[in-house]
């Protein structure tokens, strides 16, 4: 039976979504995305940048398509593609292809600390774009929080020296371009998420982006040799292809359905803090006063930006009313 444009099955999926704890939606993307830079840096020693992105997102897209077929059905997945294929192509090109191609190329040319710092300008772009295109207010609290969090990121990534190892200028430009691409991806996703479920959006955008990356890898990496792969590399590649590529993005998209895009994007400021944690655990690096102070500023800045958010869970009536308004 249909209720407006909702089916009973759709209502059940909405009920399941309401049961997801908000803390899970916040922490999952941060925890998983914080591992991408250090683990990708390891894999880039043996796999060319464009090929790494192509392999990662091909696996991730395949896993997500299997998931939506199981959770929904192939019929619903194909109907979703028919309804929103233009949006999926745009999201796949901007958020998957362009973002990850530029990120991996930049990471192969510049230092990890520079990439981590420059990557955090994403929330700044998102706040500006959401104010322009989505009408989300750019309040004093948001601006203050952004500045405090960015100061914390600067302290962490430069170890309190205020001067970073910026690496090659081209690599830095590419990383900034990747951050701009993901900001656009966040803004464009808001419109699609009014009519499509997050797993559907992630599955099709990732698959389309992977196709673009495969073509690019065949053109750019043709003839480039691979390094010696061992079991650890394969396990790392499998993890990067599923956890941060699929699980984290679905959680982030559910978060985008519940709060403003600019507020959701600011949680990305926590990633450098956790990236330091992974460096300590996996690489044996030590903690410094700059890491502790900068991490505290980042958390404070995130709190300043998020404190005015409304976290009430939507009811089925609210969702139906929103659907009717958008019709």
N, C-alpha and C positions, 0 to 999 in steps of 0.2 A: 504494500500500500504506500502511496506517495503522500507526503505532507509538504505542500509547496514544491520546491525542487529537491526536497530531502526524501530519500527512501527509508524504509524501516532499517535496512542494513546500514545506511548512512547514519541514521540516528544512533544505532548501536556503536558505530565507530566513534561518533562524537562523545558518547558516554564513556567509552574507553579512554579517549583523549583527556576528558575531564579528570580521570583518575591518576594521570601522570603528575607526580609532585613537581611543584615549580622549582624546588631546589635541584631536582634531577635535570630539568631543562636548562638551568643555569650552569651547573657544574660539568655536565657531560661534554659540551663543546669545548670548554676551556681545558679540561683535563686531556682530552684526546688531541685537540689541535696543538697543545703545547709540545707534543712529541714530534710534530711534523718536521720542524727545522733541524733538530739534531739527527733524527733518523734519516731524513732525506740527504743530509750532508754526508752521512756514511755511505748511502747507496750511490751517490753521485761519483764516488771514487771508482765505481765499477760499471755504472750504467750511464750513458749519455743523457743530458737533461731532458730533451724532448721525448726520448724513448721511455724514460722513467715515468714521466707524466702520462704518456699514452698507455703504458702497461698498467699503471696504478688505477687509472680511471676506467679502463676497459674492464678490469676485474670488478671494480666498484659498481659500475653501471650494470654489469651482468647480475651481480648479487642483488642489487636493488630491484631489478626487473623480476627476478625469481620471488623476491619478498612480496612485491605488490600483487603478483599472480596468486600467491598463497593467501595473503591477507584480504585481498579484494577478489579479483578474478582477472583472467586475461581479457575478457570482454570489457570489463570496466576500465582496464588499463588502456585498451585500444580506443575506447570511447573518449577517455581523457586526452589521449594523443590527438584524436580527431578534433576535439573542441579547442584545444590550446596549443596546437603544434607550432604556431608562429611564436608564441611566448617561450616554448621549450627550446626552440632553435636559438632565440635571442639569449636566453639564460645560459644555454650550453656554450654559446660562443663567448659571451662576456665573462661569465662566472667560472666556467670550467676551462675552456680552451685558453683564452687570453690571460686570465689570472694565473693559471698554473704554468703555462709556457713561460710567461715573464718571470714568475717567481723562481722557477728552477734555473732558468738561464741567469737570472740575477744572482742567485745563491751560488752558482758555480763560478762567478766572477768576483764576488765581494765576500767580506767576512761575515760570519754568523751573527756577530754582535751588531754590525751595521744593518743586516737584513732584519733582525729582530726589532731594532729601533724604528727603521723606516716603515716596516709593516704595520706598526701601531698607529700610523696616521689614518688608517681605515675609518675609525670612528669619527674623526674630524670630517672627512669627506662625506660620511654617511649622515652626520648631523646637518651639514650644510645642504646636501641633496634632499634630505627628508623635509627640511624647512622649506625648500623651494618647490619640490614636486608633490609632497604629501601634506603640506600645511602643518607639519608638526612644529610646535613652538620651540624656539631656541632660547630657553630661559637663562637667567643669570646663574642659576644653580648648575645647569648643564655646562655652560661655558666655564664656570669656576672648576667644576669637576674635571672637565677635559684638560684644563691647564695643569691642575695638580697632578693628575694621573700621568700626563706627558712628562712632567718634571721628574716623577718617580721612575718612569721608563728610561729617561736620560741618565739618571744616576746609576741605575742598575746596569745598563748596557755599556756605560763608559767607566764603570768601577769607581765612580766619584771623581774622575779626573777631568770631566767636562769636555774632553776632546776624544772623540771616538776614532777607531780605525775604520775610516770610511771606505777603504778598499778602492777598487776601480770605479770611476765615475759612471761608466756605462752600466755596471751591475747595480749601482744604487738607483739610477734612473729606472731600470727595469723593475726593481722591487717596488718603487713608488707607483709605477704604472700598474703593477699587480694589485696593490692596495686600492687604487682608484677603481680597478675593475671589479673587485669584490664589493666595494661600496655600491656601485651601480647594480650589481647582482642582488644585493640586499633590498634596494629600493624597488627594482623591477619585480622581485619576488612577492612583494606585498600585494600587488594587484592580482597576481595569479592565485595567491593563497586565499582569496575571497571565494573562489569557486572550485579549487582543486585541493585535495588532501596533500599534506607535506610529503609523504612517501612517494606519491605519484609525481610530484614536481621534481623531487630529487632524482628519482629513477630516470625520467626522460631527459632532464637537463644533463645529468651525468653521462648518459648514453650518447646524446648528441655531441656533447663536448669531447667525449672519447673518440668519436669518429673524426672530428676535426684534428685532434691530437695525433691520431694514427697517420693521417695524410701528411701532417707536418713532420712527423718523425721519419717517414719514408723519404721526404725531401731533404730534411736538414741533417739527419744522422746517417744517411746512406754511406756505407763504407767505414763508418767509425767503429773501432773495435770495442768490445766489452772486456771488462776486467774479469778476473777469476771469481766466479760466484761460489759461495759455500752455503751450507744449510742456514746459517745465521742471516745471510742476505735474503734468502728466499722467505724465511719466516718474517723478517722485517718488512719485506715487500707485501706479503700477504696481510700483515697487520695494517700497514698504511693504506692498502687498497680497500679495506672494509671499515675499520674503526673510525678514523678521522674523515674518510671520504664519504661514508654512507651514514653511519650511526650518528656522528656528531652533527652533520648537516640536517638530518631529519629532526633532531632535538632542537636545533637552532631555528628551524622553520616553524615548529610548534610554538616556540617562544615568540617569534615574530607575529603569530596570530593573536598573542595575548598582550603584548606591550608594544610601545612605539619602536620603530626601526632604529632610531638614534640611541634609545636606551638599551636595546638589545645588543647593539654593536659595541657598546662601551665595555662589556664583559671581556672583549678581546684584549683589553689592557692587562688583564690578569695573566695572559699567556707568557710574557717574558719572565714573570716571577716563577711560574711552574717550570718553564724551560730551564731556569737556573737549578731548580730542584732535580730535574732529570739529569742535568750535567753533573751534579754532585753525586747522584746515585749511580749513574751509568759510566761516567768518565772520571770519577774521583776528584773533581774540582772542589776547592774549599769555599766556605762562605766568608764574605767580607762584610764590614760595616756598611758599605755602599749597597750591598744586596739587601740587607735587613732594612736600612732606612728607605731605600727606593721602593722596596716591596710594600712597606707600610704606607707610603704616599700613594702608590697605585691603588691599594685597597680603599684608602680614604677617598680618592678621586672617584672611584667607581661608586662608592656609597653616596657621595654628593650628587652624582648624576642620576642615580637610580631611586633616591629616596622619595621622589614625588610620583613614582610609578603607581598605577593602580593594578593590583594583582588579583582581582576578583575573577573567579572562574565563570565562563559564560554558560548560561543555561541553554537548553534546546530552544526555548522561546526566543531568547536573545539572538541565537544563531539564525533562527528562522526569520526573525524580524530584519536582521542584517541582510540576509539573502533577498528578502522581498524589497528592501531599499535599493539593493544593487541591481535588481532585475530591470 
